[in-house]
Amino acid sequence: MLLSFFGKEGHNNLDISVFLEYPPDIVLEFFQQSFINISLNIYQELKEQFADPANLNENIPKWVLFIDKLLDMEDSLYALEENRNLDFVGPAYYIKTNTRFFFYKTCFEHEGTTAQDIAEMVELNSTPAIDDLIAKHYATLKCKPLSRKSREELLHDLQICISALEETEHISRQVMFQRRLVEIRESFLNAPYAALIEPEKPEEKPDKPVPKSSFLGGLLNPKSRTAFEEACQQYNHDLKVYYIKYREYEKACDRYKNSLKDWEFEKNHLINRSIEDIKKAKLKIKKGNRIIKIYNEVLNNLDIHPQYQNITSLTRFYYFLETGRAVSMQECMNLYEQELSLEELKESQERLERNIMATVYYLHSEAAATTELPPPEQPEDLIEMIVKRLREHKQIET
C-alpha cells in the first residue's frame, strides 16, 4: 500500500478532508490492490452535505453516488445505522483498482489518511524536475574563470547549494516512492489470480444450551432451572445477532460474485496498467537520480570539505558572510569549528556543574540526616562544612 510510505498505523482509514478535497479516481489511485475504511459518521456527513442545495462542492456528489450506486452499499449502510448489533458492513468491491471498502459504525482509534497526505502523494508521484535557478547555475559552472569570488558571489553560491540540498531531499523521497510503487505493481503481476479476496465468514453459529440431567435434582433444582432459562435467552440473542451478521456476509458474497463476473476483463486491464506504471516509475527514478547527480556536482563545486555539505553548516556559513564575520569559505569553516568547540566546551561544563550540584545536594541530605546541627541553606556552606568535618575527623584519628 503506497500510503504506508508515511508510516501511519491507520493509513487505510480515510479522514473527511479526503472526500471534500479529492474525487474518487485520484484517491483510489493510491489504494490499488488494497482496502479503505470509512466510518459511518463520515458517510452520514457526506449525505447531509449532498442533500444541502447550498453546497457546491463537486466531490461530495461523486463520493455519495460512488458509494450508494457504484458500490451498491446504500441498503447495507442503512442497516448499519439502524441495527445496533452490526459493527461494520463490507467488503464492497471496486475492481477497476481492485479496492475493497469497509464501513464501520464507530470512529477509528488511529489517525487516518488526510487530504494533506493525498496532496503529498500526488506530489511524490509527479515526475522529478530540476530547479530553474540551480540549472542555470550548473550551466555556468565551467564557464566561470578560476578567480577569487566576491562576497556577493559566495552568498549566491551558498544559497544555491542550500536550495540544492533541500531539493535533493525532496527528489530522493520521490525516487523512494517510485521504487515502492514498482514493488507493489510487481507483487500484483506475480500473483494476479490471488488479488480478489473473498469476504471473511462471520463467527461460528452459537451452540444451543443443553439441559442438565434430571438426576440428583437436575432441572428440579430452582437454581439450575434459572441458569438454563438465562442460557436460553442468551442463546436466542446470540442466534439473532449471528443471523443478522450472516445476512450481511451473504450480501458481501453476492457483491464478490458479481465482481468475479467482470474480474477477468478488469484483471487484464490492471495487468497492462501495472506494466505501464512500472515503466513510468523507472523513467522517473532514472530522471530523479540524474537530477540528484547534478545537485551533487553543484555542491562539490563549492570549495568546502564534504563534511560541511549539509543545510545546518551552509546556513551558518551564509550568516558569517552576510554579517561580515568572514570573507572566504576557509574563514567560514574555521569560525564554524570554533563555534562547535565552544559549544562542546559549554556542554561539558554544564554537564560537570550538574554532576557537582547533584553530589552537593546528595551530601546536603546526608548531612541533615547525620547531624543535629541545622543544615546550611546554601550548597557552598555545605561544602565548607563537609571539608571542616573531614579535617576534624582526620585530627581525631591522628
C-alpha positions in Angstrom: 0.0 0.0 0.0 1.5 3.3 -1.1 0.2 5.3 1.9 2.3 3.0 4.2 5.1 5.2 2.9 4.1 7.7 5.6 4.4 5.1 8.4 0.9 5.7 9.7 -0.7 2.8 11.5 -4.2 3.7 10.4 -3.4 4.8 6.8 -6.4 2.8 5.4 -8.8 5.0 7.5 -9.9 8.0 5.4 -10.5 11.4 7.0 -13.4 13.5 6.0 -11.0 16.0 4.4 -10.1 13.4 1.7 -13.7 13.3 0.5 -14.0 17.1 0.5 -10.8 17.8 -1.4 -10.4 14.9 -3.9 -12.7 12.9 -6.2 -12.7 9.0 -6.0 -10.5 8.5 -9.1 -7.5 10.4 -7.6 -7.8 8.8 -4.2 -8.2 5.2 -5.5 -5.1 5.5 -7.5 -3.2 5.1 -4.2 -5.3 2.2 -3.0 -4.8 -0.3 -5.8 -4.7 -3.9 -4.5 -5.7 -2.6 -1.1 -8.7 -1.6 1.1 -10.3 1.5 2.5 -12.1 2.0 5.9 -14.8 4.6 6.2 -16.7 5.5 9.4 -20.5 5.8 9.4 -20.2 9.3 10.7 -18.3 10.4 7.6 -20.8 8.8 5.3 -23.7 10.5 7.1 -22.0 13.8 6.9 -21.5 13.4 3.1 -25.2 12.5 2.7 -26.2 15.6 4.7 -24.0 17.9 2.6 -25.2 16.2 -0.6 -28.8 17.0 0.4 -27.9 20.7 1.1 -28.7 22.7 -2.1 -26.3 25.4 -0.9 -23.4 23.1 -1.0 -21.3 23.5 -4.2 -18.5 21.0 -3.5 -18.3 18.8 -6.6 -16.5 16.0 -4.9 -19.4 15.3 -2.4 -21.9 14.1 -5.0 -19.2 12.0 -6.7 -18.5 10.1 -3.5 -22.1 9.7 -2.4 -23.1 8.3 -5.8 -19.9 6.2 -5.9 -20.8 4.6 -2.5 -24.6 4.3 -3.0 -24.8 3.3 -6.6 -21.5 2.0 -7.9 -20.6 0.1 -4.8 -24.3 -0.6 -4.1 -23.9 0.0 -0.4 -26.9 2.2 0.4 -29.1 -0.5 1.9 -26.3 -2.1 3.9 -25.3 1.3 5.3 -28.9 2.0 6.3 -28.9 -1.4 8.1 -25.6 -0.5 9.8 -27.1 2.8 11.0 -30.4 1.2 12.3 -29.2 -2.1 13.7 -27.2 -1.8 17.0 -25.9 -5.4 16.6 -23.9 -4.6 13.5 -20.4 -3.2 13.9 -19.4 -3.0 10.2 -20.5 -3.9 6.7 -18.4 -4.9 3.8 -16.4 -5.5 1.8 -17.7 -3.8 -1.3 -15.6 -4.2 -4.4 -14.3 -1.7 -6.9 -12.5 -3.9 -9.3 -11.1 -1.2 -11.6 -8.4 -0.6 -9.0 -9.2 -3.9 -7.0 -10.0 -1.9 -3.9 -12.2 -3.2 -1.1 -14.4 -0.9 1.1 -15.4 -1.4 4.7 -17.8 0.8 6.6 -17.6 0.9 10.4 -20.2 2.2 12.9 -17.7 3.7 15.4 -14.9 6.2 14.7 -11.4 4.9 14.3 -8.8 4.6 17.0 -5.8 5.6 14.9 -5.4 8.8 12.9 -6.4 8.3 9.3 -5.2 9.5 5.9 -5.9 13.2 5.4 -6.2 15.4 2.3 -2.7 16.7 3.1 -1.4 13.1 2.8 -3.1 12.7 -0.5 -1.6 16.0 -1.7 1.9 14.9 -0.8 1.3 11.6 -2.5 0.3 13.4 -5.7 3.4 15.5 -5.5 5.6 12.4 -4.9 4.1 10.7 -7.8 4.9 13.5 -10.2 7.9 13.5 -12.5 11.0 14.9 -10.8 12.0 18.3 -12.2 15.2 20.3 -11.8 15.0 23.7 -10.1 15.5 26.5 -12.7 17.9 28.6 -10.7 20.1 25.6 -9.9 20.0 24.5 -13.5 21.2 28.0 -14.7 23.9 28.0 -12.0 25.0 24.5 -13.1 25.2 25.5 -16.7 27.7 28.3 -15.9 30.0 26.3 -13.6 32.6 25.5 -16.2 32.3 28.9 -17.9 33.4 31.0 -14.9 37.2 31.8 -14.6 39.0 30.4 -11.6 39.4 33.6 -9.6 38.7 34.8 -6.0 35.0 35.2 -5.7 33.4 38.3 -4.1 31.3 38.2 -1.0 28.1 38.5 -3.1 29.2 35.6 -5.3 29.9 33.4 -2.3 26.5 34.3 -0.8 24.8 33.4 -4.1 26.7 30.1 -4.3 25.7 29.2 -0.7 22.1 30.0 -1.4 22.2 27.8 -4.5 23.8 24.9 -2.5 21.3 25.2 0.3 18.5 25.0 -2.3 20.2 22.0 -3.9 20.3 20.2 -0.6 16.6 20.9 0.0 15.7 19.8 -3.5 17.9 16.7 -3.2 15.9 15.6 -0.1 12.6 16.1 -1.9 13.7 14.2 -5.1 15.1 11.4 -3.0 11.7 10.9 -1.5 10.2 10.9 -5.0 12.7 8.2 -6.1 11.9 6.1 -2.9 8.2 6.5 -3.6 8.6 5.3 -7.2 10.6 2.3 -6.0 7.9 1.4 -3.6 5.3 1.7 -6.4 7.3 -0.7 -8.6 7.4 -3.2 -5.7 3.6 -3.1 -5.3 2.9 -3.4 -9.0 5.4 -6.2 -9.4 3.8 -8.0 -6.5 0.4 -7.9 -8.2 1.9 -9.1 -11.5 3.5 -12.1 -9.8 0.1 -13.2 -8.4 -2.8 -11.6 -10.3 -5.2 -14.5 -9.7 -5.0 -14.2 -5.9 -5.8 -10.4 -5.9 -9.6 -10.6 -5.5 -10.1 -11.5 -1.8 -13.3 -13.2 -0.6 -15.3 -11.9 2.3 -14.4 -13.3 5.7 -17.0 -15.6 7.3 -18.7 -14.4 10.5 -18.1 -16.1 13.8 -19.3 -19.6 14.4 -23.0 -20.2 15.0 -23.7 -20.3 18.8 -24.3 -23.6 20.4 -27.7 -24.3 21.8 -27.7 -24.9 25.6 -28.3 -28.4 26.7 -30.4 -29.0 29.9 -28.7 -30.9 32.7 -29.8 -34.4 33.6 -32.9 -34.6 35.9 -31.0 -37.0 38.2 -29.8 -35.7 41.6 -32.0 -32.6 41.4 -31.2 -31.5 37.8 -33.8 -29.2 36.4 -35.9 -29.8 39.5 -33.4 -27.6 41.3 -34.6 -23.9 41.0 -31.0 -22.6 40.5 -30.3 -25.0 37.7 -33.6 -24.2 36.0 -33.0 -20.4 36.3 -29.5 -20.8 34.9 -30.8 -22.8 32.0 -33.5 -20.2 31.2 -30.9 -17.5 31.2 -28.7 -19.5 28.9 -31.6 -20.0 26.5 -32.3 -16.2 26.5 -28.6 -15.5 25.8 -28.6 -18.2 23.0 -31.7 -16.6 21.4 -30.0 -13.2 21.4 -26.7 -14.6 20.1 -28.5 -16.5 17.4 -30.3 -13.4 16.3 -27.1 -11.4 16.1 -25.5 -14.3 14.2 -28.2 -14.3 11.5 -28.0 -10.5 11.2 -24.3 -10.7 10.6 -24.6 -13.7 8.3 -27.1 -11.8 6.2 -24.6 -9.1 5.7 -22.0 -11.7 4.9 -24.3 -13.1 2.2 -24.7 -9.6 0.7 -20.9 -9.3 0.6 -20.7 -12.7 -1.1 -23.2 -11.6 -3.7 -21.1 -8.5 -4.3 -18.0 -10.7 -4.6 -19.7 -13.0 -7.1 -20.8 -10.0 -9.2 -17.3 -8.7 -9.2 -15.9 -12.0 -10.3 -18.0 -11.8 -13.5 -16.1 -8.7 -14.7 -12.8 -9.5 -12.9 -11.2 -11.4 -15.8 -11.5 -8.4 -18.1 -10.5 -5.9 -15.4 -7.7 -8.1 -14.3 -6.1 -8.0 -17.7 -6.6 -4.2 -17.8 -4.9 -3.9 -14.4 -2.0 -6.1 -15.6 -1.4 -3.8 -18.6 -1.8 -0.8 -16.4 0.6 -2.1 -13.8 3.2 -2.8 -16.6 2.8 0.8 -17.8 3.1 2.1 -14.2 6.3 0.3 -13.7 7.8 1.7 -17.0 6.8 5.2 -16.0 8.1 4.8 -12.4 11.5 3.5 -13.7 11.8 6.5 -16.0 11.0 8.8 -13.1 13.7 7.1 -11.0 16.2 7.5 -13.7 15.5 11.2 -14.1 15.5 11.7 -10.4 18.9 10.1 -10.0 20.2 12.3 -12.9 19.0 15.4 -11.2 20.5 14.4 -7.8 23.8 13.8 -9.6 23.7 17.4 -10.9 22.9 18.8 -7.5 25.9 16.8 -6.1 28.1 18.4 -8.7 26.9 21.8 -7.7 27.7 21.0 -4.0 31.1 19.7 -4.9 31.9 22.8 -6.8 31.7 24.8 -3.6 35.2 24.9 -2.2 34.5 23.2 1.2 35.0 19.8 2.7 32.2 17.3 2.2 31.5 17.1 5.9 30.1 20.7 5.7 27.8 19.9 2.8 24.6 20.0 4.9 21.9 22.6 5.5 23.0 23.4 9.1 26.6 24.1 8.2 25.9 26.1 5.0 23.2 28.2 6.7 25.8 29.1 9.3 28.4 29.9 6.6 25.8 32.2 4.9 25.3 34.0 8.2 29.1 34.5 8.7 29.4 36.0 5.2 26.3 38.1 5.4 27.3 39.7 8.8 30.9 40.2 7.7 32.4 37.8 10.2 34.1 36.0 7.3 35.1 36.9 3.7 36.0 33.4 2.4 34.9 29.8 2.7 38.1 28.9 4.6 37.3 31.5 7.2 33.7 30.2 7.4 34.9 26.7 8.1 37.4 28.0 10.8 34.7 30.0 12.5 32.3 27.1 12.4 34.8 24.8 14.0 35.5 27.4 16.7 31.8 27.6 17.5 31.5 23.8 17.6 34.4 23.7 20.1 32.9 26.4 22.2 29.5 24.6 22.3 31.2 21.3 23.2 33.1 23.0 26.0 30.0 24.7 27.2 28.0 21.4 27.2 30.9 19.7 29.1 31.0 22.5 31.7 27.2 22.4 32.2 27.3 18.6 32.5 30.1 18.9 35.1 28.1 21.5 37.0 25.0 19.3 37.0 27.1 16.4 38.4 28.6 18.6 41.1 25.3 20.1 42.2 23.7 16.6 42.3 26.6 15.4 44.5 26.2 18.5 46.7 22.5 18.1 47.2 23.0 14.4 48.0 25.6 15.3 50.6 23.3 18.0 51.9 20.6 15.5 52.6 23.1 13.0 54.1 24.5 15.8 56.4 21.0 16.7 57.5 20.3 13.1 58.5 23.5 12.5 60.4 24.0 15.7 62.4 22.0 17.6 65.0 23.0 20.9 63.6 20.6 22.6 61.2 21.5 22.1 57.6 23.2 25.0 55.8 20.9 27.0 53.5 23.5 27.3 50.6 25.4 24.5 48.9 28.6 26.5 49.3 28.2 26.5 53.0 27.6 22.7 52.9 30.9 22.2 51.1 32.8 24.2 53.7 31.0 22.2 56.5 32.0 18.9 54.9 35.6 20.0 54.5 35.7 21.1 58.1 34.3 17.8 59.4 36.8 15.8 57.3 39.6 17.8 58.9 38.3 17.3 62.4 37.9 13.5 61.7 41.5 13.4 60.5 42.8 15.1 63.6 40.9 12.7 65.9 42.5 9.7 64.0 46.0 11.1 64.4 
